[in-house]
Amino acid sequence: MKKEQNRRTFIRTTALAAAGIGIGANSFAESLYPASKKSIAGNRIGIIGLDTSHVIAFTKALNGPNPGPEYSGFKVVAAYPYGSKDIKSSYERIPTYIEDVKKMGVEITDSIASLLDKVDFVLLETNDGRLHLEQAMQVIKAGKPFFIDKPIAASFADASAIFAAAKKANVGVFSASSLRYSVGAQEIAAGKYGKVLGAEAYSPCHLESTHPDLFWYGIHGVESLFTVMGSGCKQVVRISTPDVDVVVGTWNDGRVGTFRGLRSGKLGYGGTVFAEKGTVQIGEYGGYNPLLKHITDFFKTGIVPVSSEATLDIYAFMAAADESKRKGGVPINLADIYASVPKRSR
């Protein structure tokens, strides 16, 4: 058993090291911006992709008549609207969202290159994760720190490649679901109830045929689970029916965390955490503003609030869940997901 655990740890560490991804919550950020040079000049934000409701929420918060002082004067000044070409729920929104952001003082550009000439930071918001690697590479080449909204990519290999390229170019990047910053999840993660012994998180889990099942919407509940449990899941098993997905993860220290993806009945977000000091609820979704605050803090300081390692663990969990479903519900080791990454992504 110990020999197998060492093998898994070696594979995972080797994959991360080969990708140039640091271990530890702030190692990536610290390597990018030494303590004496963390402040980054500029407050102009550009958006890539106007096919998700997130861009309207973010732009209203930053460009509205009374923007909160917590956003440090940041403003969305330009947007490149495209965008998925074949996901109907995404591309149908673009014409309306173009007009919505223009009313808030945002210039519409005809290319990503043109956008990058006008901004200091980027929100990569394209709803179609298949486009993210190509779009992210343009942002990285321009040296602009950026946030990638969910899903970070449409494959684990692409997610790894984005982080590897950003690391090599010393460009700051992070991705997170807004569910990470719900009050309950943050209090639990900070130790308010003692050590988390196990957890069950749930969220809507609509499927999109162009993406791995949980990447499209299940990411929200999965990220809630990882926020309270922390990294270190070693194996997953998935049960899937038309109405629900249940993914059970076993962590390296023997703890068990479960994600329940909902596709019928009344849908919502939440979960139960079993901790040293009692059993508590994760609580309800708290909106986009806490996430936006962390994004603008990152733009201001260069400190990445969610490490690349933590994000890749989440996507390895979801990729392993897909593999478990494909193989009829057998256990899948996350180390095997890391080991499957093509060399170009390392």
N, C-alpha and C positions, 0 to 999 in steps of 0.2 A: 504493500500500500504506500509506504513512504517513498519507495523507488518510483512508483507511478506519479505521485504528487510532485516529486522533484523533476520528472520528465515534463510534466505540464508547465511547471514554473519556468523551466529552461526554455521551452518552445515559446511561451508567451513573452518572456523577457527578451529573447533573441529577436523575435519579430518586431517588438517595439524599438529595440536598440537599432536594428537595421533600418527602421523607418526614421531614425533620428528623433524618436519621441521620448522625452524625459520622464522619469518616474518621480511621482510626487505631485501634490496639488499645485505648487507654484513654481516647480522647476522650469517649466517651459517659459513662463512669464519672466522669471528672474534672468534666464539666459538671454531673453530678448532685450530687456530694459534693465540695466544695472541700477542699483538702488539710487545712485546720484543722478540718473537720467531717465526717470520714469515719466515725467511730464511730457505730453505730446502736444505740439502746437496745432491750432485749428479747431473749428467747431462745425465744419460743413459736412453733412452726411448725405450720401447718395444711396439710392435704392435700386437694386437690380431685381426686376420682376414685380409687376403689379397684378398678380393673379391670386392673391390671398388676402383675406380680410385683415390680416396682421398689419399690412402696410397702412391701412386707413387708421387703425387704432394708434400705431406708432406716430404717424404724421400728425394726427389731431393732438396728441399729447405734447409733441415738440413744437408744432407750428401754430397751435391754437392761440386765442387771445390772452390766455392766462397760463402759459407754460410753467410748470412747477420749478422752483429754484433747484430742486434736486437733479435736474437735467443739465445744469451748468452751462446754459446758453446754447446748447446744441440745437441745430435746425436742419431739417431736410431741405436741400436746395435743388436737387436734381434727381431724376428717375429715368431708368431705361425700362420700358414696360414689359418686355417679353422675356421668358414666358413659355409655358407649355403650349405645344401646337396640337396635341391630340388628346389631352385630358379635358373633356367638355366642362366639367365643374370649375376648372381653372381658367381656360382661355375665354370663356363667355364673360368673365368678370372684367377683363382688361379694358374694354372701351369705357365702361362706367367708372372704373377706378382711375383711369387717366384724367377724366374730367374732375373727379373728386379731389385729386391731389393738386391739379392745376389751380383750383379755387383756393388752395391753401398756400399758394406761392411757389409751387414746385415746377421747375423747368423740365420738360420732357425731351430727352436726347434720342438720337437715332442710332446710337451704338454704345456698347459698354466702354469702348475706348474714349469716346467723347465724354461720357459720364465721369470717368476716372480723372480727366483733366480738370474737372470742376469741383472735386470733393477731397476731403481729408480722410474720411472713413466711409465704410460701406456696410449696408444691411443687405445681405444676399437673401432675398425673399422669394425667389422663384419657387413655386409650389412643387415643381417637378424635380425630384432629386436626381433624375438621370442627367440633367443639365449642369449640375452643381460643380462637377470636377472641371469641366471646360470653362465655366464662368469663373470659378475660384482661381484657376491658373492665371487668368487675365488680371485679377485683383492682386494676386501675389506678385506677379511680374511688375506691377506698378508700385509695389511696396506699401499698399494701403491696409492698415489693420481692419479686420472685418468680422462681423457676426453672421453665421449661417443659420437660418431658421430651419425648423424640422421639415422633412427629414434631411439630415446632413448630406445624404447621398442615397442612391437607390441600390447600393451594394456595400458590403463591408470592405471590399477591396478599394472602392472609390473613396470611402471615408478615410481609410488608412493613407491613401495616396495624397489626399488634400492635406492632412496633417504633416506628412513627410515633406511635401513641397514647401509648406509654410515654415516648417522648422529649418529647412535648408536655406531659405531666403531670409530668415529672421523676421518674419511677418506674423504678428499676433492674430489669432483666430480662436473663436470658441463657438459652441453650439449648445443650446439648452431648450427644453420645453418650459413654458411659463409655469407648468405645474410644479417644477422644482422649487419655486419661490413662494408657494402657499405658506401661510403663517404656521400651520400645523406641522408641515413637513420640515420646515426650518427649525422649529423648536425641538422636534424629536431628534433631528440630525445633530443639533447642538448639545444633546445630552440631558434635556430637561427631565426626562423620565428614566434616566440611567441607560445602561446598555440595551440596545435593541436585540431581542432574542429571536425574533421572527416577524414577518409582516405579510399582509395580504392587501394588494392594491388593485383597484379596478378603474376602468375608463371605457368610453366608447371605442370600438375597434372596427370601424368601417374599412373595407378592403378596396384596394386599387390594383388591378391586374398587372400594371406596369412596375409595381414595387413589391418587395418582400412583404408578406402580410402585415406584420406589426409595425413596419417602418412608417406607413402612411398615417395612421391615427393612433394605433396602440402605443406608440412611443410615449404619449402623455402619461399613461398609467405605469408603463415600465420605468419611466424616469422617476415617478413618485416612489416606486419600489426601491430603486437604487439610491435615491436621496436619503431614505431612512435606513436602508440596510448597509449602504456603502458598497465599494467594489469588492471583488473577491469571489464572485460566483464561479464555480468550476464546472457545473453540469446542469443541463435542463432536460425536462421531459414535457411534451405538449400533447394535450387532448384538444381536438378541434371538431366542431360541428357547425352547421350553417348559422346557428344563433350565438355561439359562444366559443371563445378560446380560453383554455386554462393552461398556463405554463408554470411549472414548478421548478424552481431553481435551488440547488444545494450549494451553499457557500463553503469555502475552504475550511472554515472552523466548525462545520457541521450545522450551522443555522440554515433554516429553510425559508425562502420567500416565494410568494405566489402572485402571479398576475392573472387577472380575470378580464378578458376583453369582451365587451358587450355589443351585441348587434340586434337585440330584441328587447321589448319591454321599455320601461322608463330608463333612459340612459343618464349617466352622471359620472362624477369623479369622486374618488375618496379611497378609504381603506382602513384597515385595522392593524395596529402595531402592538406586538406583545413585548413589553419591556420589563426591566428589573423592578420598576416602581409601579407597575400596573399595566392594564390594557387600555389603550387610548386610540382615538380616531385621528386619522391624518387631517380630516377636515375638508372643507369645500374649496373649489377653485377660486383664486383671489384676483383674477384679471391679469392684464398685460403689464401694468405699470411697474410692479416689482422687478420683472424681467428687464424692462426698459431701463430702469435705474441701474441695474448691474451692467447693462450694455454701455451706457454712457460713462459709468465709472471706469470701465475697461478702456474705452476710448481716451479718457482723460489721463489715466495712470499707466496704461500698458499692462496692468496685472490681470491675467486671465483668471476669471472666477471659477471656471470648471476645467480641470486639466484634460488634456487629450487622452490620457490613459483612462480616466473615468468615463469619458464619452465613448471611447472604443469598447470598453467593457459592456456598456449598454447595448451597443449595436452588435457585438458578438453574441450577447444573450438572445437578441431577436433573430439573428441569422441562425443560431443553433436551434431556436424554436422552429424555424422553417424546415431545417434539416430533419428534426425529429418528426415533424408532420409527414414529410416526404417518405420517411422510412417507417411509417406506421406507429409512431409514438415511442420509439426506442430512446434511451438516454444519449445525449450528445455532449461531448466535452468541449468547453470553450477553447481549450488549447488547440483542438483540431481546427477550429475556425481561424484562429490566428495563424496556424501553420499553413493554411490553404491560400493565404494572400499571395498573389503573384509577385515576383521579384520587383517588378516596376513600381509596386505600391510600397516597397520597403525602403 
